[in-house]
């Protein structure tokens, strides 16, 4: 979310044309938001200019935004986790603080290791597991003792809070497993010497990762593990794009600007949402993403960045604001043991802030942005496993460019979000016409930076 004042947010919502008519809290789910939200005329125009179906893009954005809010609701400080454990009987709707702790957090590394023993650690003894835990949780200093000591609460290390959230927790263990078994997952492109062997391993290990997540998906939420896997490897995008592009192998071979084409394609990995980046690649390779060809790239990326760095953060904040407009303020006052134990204004404020976050969790806890079986289907892993479906040289070309984008994407995204926030705050007149004029300049500048800077897309000769 962008850090904008209430008045600025209100003006931006109006300029974007955002409208959401939901009057009941229990209706704040994907289906109802998708049916009820109006994204504004400009959103539809931008999607059409990009050759994208605005209804599809809207659906992807809503799922992604709800996931970001879900993650935010569980992004707790050590002090907040302390209150969560201390006041376990505190109600949130029909669940309690204790329910959140049990469902969404590991108490210690031993519990973490036991949770994931079946898929990866069945052949490891306790000593092996301790060594693995020390590698993947380096700041949890008390791991230098034994797992047995973890049963003593006096040894509880506050640093464990940095690792204790279940959402997104499988990736570090899988990467440690991959590294110890010399399994390539995010291998640097220049280190690939046998493309057929490495490609086969990429497919095999991506499939294995998703297969394991599928075992945990019914009782948990694996969306963050899928997102983090793609941020770290770019493999879902690379595999799908190489499958689609292999079907155009002959035409691509004759294109004198093949290198630019693949660069543009790889740039879509700047988008964080797996569904949106895959959909954009599909349309681009079909030739339907008309403003993302080489001639119109500046305008195309300007529109794409408007979706990524304006609509997504603003929509996230908008839905957040809409939810809390419907919740009575006294909902967040202490009602369990906390009612008698909290004595200072500062403690009360911190408690209310925690309960507000957890109420957001309560509303969104059943929403899942990505399902492992759906991602396998979307990427078409079964077809990719078949021989001769993907050209190894095409995969390597895409992987090289994706590898470069992956190395700079977090830096660029941070620059883009900070620049966007600062620029919006500097707009004096937030009327619709003036806002959009300024917005196009802001996004065009980002597009220009991304295209021309040597560390980013670097398309300009």
C-alpha positions in Angstrom: 0.0 0.0 0.0 1.1 3.6 -0.7 1.5 5.9 2.3 -1.1 8.5 1.5 -3.2 10.7 3.8 -7.0 10.0 4.1 -7.8 13.1 2.0 -5.4 12.2 -0.8 -6.6 8.6 -0.8 -10.2 9.8 -1.2 -9.3 12.0 -4.1 -7.3 9.3 -5.8 -10.2 6.8 -5.4 -12.5 9.3 -7.1 -10.0 10.0 -9.9 -9.6 6.3 -10.6 -13.3 5.8 -10.5 -13.2 3.0 -7.9 -16.6 2.0 -6.5 -17.5 -0.9 -4.2 -21.0 -1.4 -2.9 -20.8 -4.0 -0.2 -22.7 -3.4 3.0 -22.1 -6.7 4.9 -18.7 -7.7 6.3 -19.3 -11.4 5.6 -19.6 -10.4 1.9 -15.9 -9.3 1.7 -14.7 -12.3 -0.3 -13.4 -12.7 -3.8 -16.7 -13.6 -5.4 -18.6 -10.7 -4.0 -15.9 -8.1 -4.5 -15.5 -9.2 -8.1 -19.2 -8.9 -8.8 -19.6 -5.6 -6.9 -16.5 -3.5 -7.8 -16.3 -0.9 -10.5 -12.7 -0.2 -11.5 -13.6 2.9 -13.5 -13.6 3.6 -17.3 -9.9 4.4 -17.4 -9.0 0.9 -16.2 -10.9 -0.7 -19.0 -9.3 1.6 -21.5 -5.8 0.8 -20.3 -6.5 -3.0 -20.5 -7.9 -2.6 -24.0 -4.9 -0.6 -25.1 -2.7 -3.4 -23.8 -4.7 -6.0 -25.7 -5.9 -7.5 -22.4 -9.4 -8.5 -21.3 -10.3 -6.1 -18.5 -12.5 -8.6 -16.7 -9.7 -11.1 -16.5 -7.2 -8.5 -15.3 -9.7 -7.3 -12.7 -10.2 -10.9 -11.4 -6.4 -11.4 -11.1 -5.9 -8.1 -9.3 -8.7 -8.8 -6.8 -7.3 -12.2 -5.9 -3.7 -10.8 -5.6 -4.8 -7.8 -3.5 -6.8 -10.0 -1.1 -3.7 -12.1 -0.6 -1.6 -9.0 0.1 -4.1 -8.0 2.8 -4.1 -11.5 4.2 -0.3 -11.4 4.5 -0.4 -7.9 6.0 -2.8 -9.1 8.7 -0.3 -11.8 9.8 2.8 -9.6 9.5 3.2 -9.2 13.3 6.0 -7.6 15.3 7.6 -9.6 18.2 5.5 -7.4 20.6 2.3 -8.2 18.8 3.1 -11.9 18.8 3.7 -11.6 22.5 0.2 -10.2 23.0 -1.2 -12.9 20.7 0.3 -15.6 22.9 -0.5 -13.8 26.2 -4.2 -13.2 25.5 -5.2 -16.4 23.8 -8.8 -16.2 24.9 -9.4 -12.9 23.1 -12.3 -13.3 20.6 -12.3 -12.2 17.0 -15.6 -13.1 15.5 -16.1 -16.8 16.3 -12.3 -17.6 16.7 -9.8 -16.5 19.3 -6.2 -15.2 19.4 -5.1 -18.8 20.3 -6.8 -20.1 17.2 -4.7 -17.7 15.1 -1.5 -18.8 16.8 -2.1 -22.5 16.3 -3.4 -22.1 12.7 -0.9 -19.6 11.4 2.4 -19.9 13.4 5.0 -22.4 14.4 5.8 -22.3 18.1 9.5 -23.2 17.5 11.8 -24.8 14.9 11.1 -28.3 16.1 7.4 -27.9 15.3 8.4 -26.5 11.9 10.6 -29.5 11.2 8.0 -32.0 12.3 5.3 -30.3 10.1 7.4 -30.8 7.0 9.0 -34.1 7.9 6.9 -36.3 5.6 7.7 -34.7 2.2 11.4 -34.1 2.6 12.9 -35.1 6.0 11.7 -38.7 6.6 15.3 -40.0 6.2 16.8 -37.4 8.5 17.4 -38.0 12.2 17.0 -35.3 14.9 20.6 -34.2 14.6 20.3 -33.8 10.9 17.1 -31.7 11.4 18.9 -29.5 13.9 21.7 -28.8 11.4 19.1 -27.9 8.7 17.3 -25.6 11.1 20.5 -23.8 12.0 21.1 -23.2 8.3 17.7 -21.9 7.4 17.0 -20.0 10.6 20.4 -18.3 11.2 19.2 -15.5 13.5 17.4 -17.9 15.9 20.4 -18.1 18.2 18.9 -20.7 20.6 19.1 -23.3 17.8 22.8 -23.8 18.8 21.4 -25.8 21.7 19.4 -29.0 21.1 15.8 -29.4 20.0 15.0 -30.9 23.5 15.8 -27.6 25.1 13.0 -26.0 23.1 10.5 -27.6 25.3 11.6 -25.2 28.1 9.9 -21.9 27.6 12.8 -20.1 29.2 14.9 -20.8 26.1 12.3 -19.2 23.8 14.1 -16.8 21.5 12.3 -13.6 20.3 14.3 -13.9 17.0 12.1 -16.9 16.1 9.3 -14.5 15.4 11.1 -13.6 12.2 10.6 -17.2 10.9 7.5 -18.5 12.7 4.7 -17.6 10.2 3.5 -20.7 8.3 2.5 -18.7 5.2 5.5 -18.8 2.9 7.5 -21.1 5.2 8.2 -24.1 3.0 10.4 -22.3 0.5 13.5 -22.0 2.7 13.4 -25.7 3.6 12.9 -26.7 -0.1 15.8 -24.6 -1.2 18.1 -26.0 1.5 17.0 -29.5 0.3 17.7 -28.5 -3.3 21.1 -27.1 -2.5 22.2 -30.1 -0.4 21.1 -32.5 -3.2 22.6 -30.3 -6.0 19.2 -29.6 -7.5 19.1 -26.6 -9.8 16.2 -24.1 -9.1 17.6 -20.6 -9.5 20.9 -21.4 -11.3 22.6 -18.5 -12.8 22.2 -18.6 -16.6 26.0 -18.4 -17.3 26.5 -21.6 -15.3 24.2 -23.7 -17.5 26.4 -25.9 -19.6 24.0 -28.7 -20.5 20.7 -27.1 -21.3 18.8 -30.4 -21.9 19.9 -31.8 -18.5 19.2 -28.6 -16.6 15.9 -28.0 -18.3 14.7 -31.5 -17.3 15.8 -30.8 -13.7 14.0 -27.4 -13.7 10.8 -29.1 -14.8 11.2 -32.0 -12.4 11.9 -29.9 -9.4 9.3 -27.3 -10.1 6.7 -30.1 -10.3 8.0 -31.6 -7.1 7.7 -28.3 -5.3 4.1 -27.8 -6.4 3.2 -31.5 -5.7 4.4 -31.1 -2.1 2.5 -27.8 -1.6 -0.6 -29.6 -2.9 -0.4 -31.9 0.1 -0.7 -28.9 2.4 -3.1 -26.8 0.4 -6.4 -28.2 1.8 -5.6 -27.3 5.4 -3.3 -24.3 4.7 -2.7 -21.4 2.3 0.2 -22.1 -0.1 -0.2 -18.8 -2.1 2.8 -17.1 -0.5 5.0 -20.1 -1.1 4.1 -20.0 -4.8 4.7 -16.3 -5.0 8.1 -16.5 -3.2 9.2 -19.4 -5.4 8.5 -17.4 -8.5 10.2 -14.3 -7.1 13.3 -16.4 -6.4 13.4 -18.5 -9.6 11.2 -17.1 -12.3 10.7 -20.7 -13.4 6.9 -20.7 -13.8 7.2 -17.8 -16.2 10.2 -19.1 -18.0 8.7 -22.6 -18.5 5.3 -21.3 -19.7 6.8 -18.7 -22.0 9.3 -21.2 -23.6 6.4 -23.7 -24.2 4.4 -21.0 -26.0 7.4 -19.5 -27.9 8.6 -23.0 -29.1 5.4 -23.2 -31.1 6.6 -20.1 -33.0 10.2 -21.4 -33.4 10.5 -20.9 -37.1 9.0 -17.4 -37.2 11.2 -16.4 -34.2 14.3 -17.7 -35.9 13.7 -15.4 -38.9 13.1 -12.3 -36.7 16.1 -10.0 -36.9 15.1 -8.4 -33.6 14.6 -11.7 -31.8 16.8 -10.5 -28.9 14.6 -7.5 -28.3 11.5 -9.6 -28.5 12.7 -11.9 -25.8 13.8 -9.0 -23.7 10.3 -7.4 -23.8 8.8 -10.8 -23.0 11.0 -11.3 -20.0 10.2 -7.8 -18.7 6.7 -9.0 -17.7 8.4 -10.7 -14.7 8.4 -7.2 -13.1 4.8 -7.9 -12.3 4.5 -9.7 -9.0 1.2 -11.5 -9.6 1.9 -14.9 -11.2 -1.5 -15.0 -13.0 -1.1 -11.6 -14.5 2.5 -12.1 -15.8 1.5 -15.4 -17.3 -1.6 -13.9 -19.0 0.4 -11.1 -20.4 3.0 -13.5 -21.8 0.2 -15.5 -23.4 -1.2 -12.4 -25.1 2.1 -11.0 -26.1 3.2 -14.3 -27.8 -0.1 -14.5 -29.6 0.5 -11.0 -30.9 -2.5 -9.5 -29.2 -0.6 -7.3 -26.6 -0.5 -4.6 -29.3 1.0 -1.8 -27.3 3.8 -4.0 -26.0 5.5 -4.5 -29.4 8.8 -2.8 -30.1 7.4 0.4 -31.6 4.9 1.2 -28.8 6.9 -0.2 -25.9 7.1 3.1 -24.0 3.4 3.6 -24.0 2.7 -0.1 -23.4 5.0 -0.2 -20.3 3.5 3.1 -19.1 0.1 1.5 -19.1 1.4 -1.8 -17.6 3.1 0.1 -14.8 -0.1 2.0 -14.1 -1.8 -1.3 -13.4 1.1 -2.6 -11.3 2.2 0.5 -9.3 -1.1 2.5 -9.2 -4.1 0.2 -9.4 -2.7 -2.6 -7.3 -1.5 -0.6 -4.2 -4.4 1.8 -4.4 -7.0 -1.0 -4.8 -5.3 -2.8 -1.8 -5.8 0.3 0.3 -9.3 0.9 -1.0 -10.6 -2.5 0.0 -8.9 -2.2 3.4 -10.6 1.2 4.0 -13.9 -0.2 2.8 -13.7 -3.2 5.2 -13.0 -1.0 8.3 -15.7 1.5 7.4 -18.2 -1.3 8.2 -16.6 -2.4 11.5 -17.8 -0.5 14.7 -14.9 1.0 16.6 -15.7 -0.8 19.8 -15.0 -4.1 18.0 -11.3 -3.8 18.8 -11.6 -3.1 22.5 -10.3 -5.9 24.8 -13.0 -8.5 25.9 -11.1 -11.5 27.4 -8.3 -11.5 30.0 -6.9 -8.5 28.3 -9.7 -6.4 29.6 -8.4 -6.7 33.1 -4.7 -6.8 32.4 -4.2 -3.8 30.1 -3.8 -0.6 32.1 -2.0 2.1 30.1 -3.2 4.0 27.0 -0.1 2.9 25.1 -0.9 -0.8 25.8 -4.5 -0.3 24.8 -3.5 1.4 21.6 -1.1 -1.4 20.7 -3.7 -4.1 21.6 -6.4 -2.4 19.5 -4.0 -2.2 16.5 -3.3 -5.9 16.8 -6.9 -6.8 17.0 -7.7 -4.7 14.0 -5.1 -6.6 12.0 -6.4 -9.9 13.2 -10.0 -8.9 12.3 -8.7 -8.4 8.8 -7.3 -11.9 9.0 -10.6 -13.3 10.3 -12.4 -11.8 7.2 -9.9 -13.0 4.6 -8.6 -16.3 6.2 -10.4 -18.5 3.7 -9.3 -16.7 0.5 -6.6 -18.4 -1.6 -4.9 -16.5 -4.4 -3.1 -19.5 -5.9 -3.8 -23.2 -5.7 -0.8 -25.5 -6.6 -2.9 -27.7 -8.9 -4.2 -24.7 -10.8 -0.7 -23.3 -11.2 0.5 -26.6 -12.6 -2.4 -26.5 -15.0 -1.8 -22.8 -15.9 1.9 -23.4 -16.6 1.0 -26.6 -18.5 3.7 -28.7 -16.7 2.3 -32.0 -18.0 2.8 -30.9 -21.6 6.2 -29.4 -20.8 7.3 -32.8 -19.4 6.7 -34.4 -22.8 9.7 -34.5 -25.0 10.2 -32.0 -27.8 7.4 -29.7 -26.6 10.0 -27.1 -25.6 13.0 -26.0 -27.6 16.1 -26.0 -25.3 17.7 -23.0 -27.0 14.5 -21.0 -26.7 14.2 -21.8 -23.0 17.8 -20.8 -22.4 17.3 -17.4 -24.2 14.2 -16.7 -22.1 15.9 -17.9 -18.9 18.9 -15.7 -19.5 16.7 -12.6 -19.8 14.4 -13.6 -17.0 17.5 -14.2 -14.8 18.6 -10.6 -15.4 15.2 -9.2 -14.6 14.9 -11.4 -11.5 18.2 -10.0 -10.2 17.0 -6.4 -10.5 13.2 -6.7 -10.0 13.0 -5.9 -6.3 15.3 -2.9 -6.6 13.2 -1.5 -9.5 9.9 -2.3 -7.8 11.1 -0.4 -4.7 12.2 2.6 -6.8 8.9 2.6 -8.7 6.7 2.4 -5.6 8.7 5.1 -3.8 8.7 7.4 -6.9 5.0 6.9 -7.4 4.1 7.7 -3.8 6.4 10.8 -3.7 5.0 12.0 -7.1 1.3 11.6 -6.1 2.0 13.5 -2.9 3.4 16.4 -4.9 0.3 16.7 -7.1 -1.4 19.8 -5.9 -4.6 19.5 -7.9 -6.1 16.0 -7.6 -9.1 16.7 -9.9 -9.7 13.8 -12.4 -8.3 15.5 -15.5 -5.2 16.9 -13.7 -4.5 13.7 -11.8 -4.5 11.5 -14.9 -2.2 14.0 -16.8 0.3 13.9 -13.9 -0.1 10.1 -13.6 0.8 9.4 -17.2 3.9 11.5 -16.9 4.9 9.6 -13.7 4.4 6.2 -15.3 6.0 7.3 -18.6 9.2 8.3 -16.7 9.3 4.9 -15.0 8.8 3.3 -18.5 11.7 5.3 -19.9 13.9 4.4 -17.0 13.2 0.7 -17.3 13.7 0.6 -21.1 16.8 2.7 -21.3 18.8 1.9 -18.1 21.5 -0.6 -18.7 20.7 -2.6 -15.5 17.0 -3.0 -16.5 15.6 -3.7 -20.0 18.2 -1.7 -21.9 16.5 -1.8 -25.2 17.6 1.5 -26.5 20.6 1.2 -28.9 
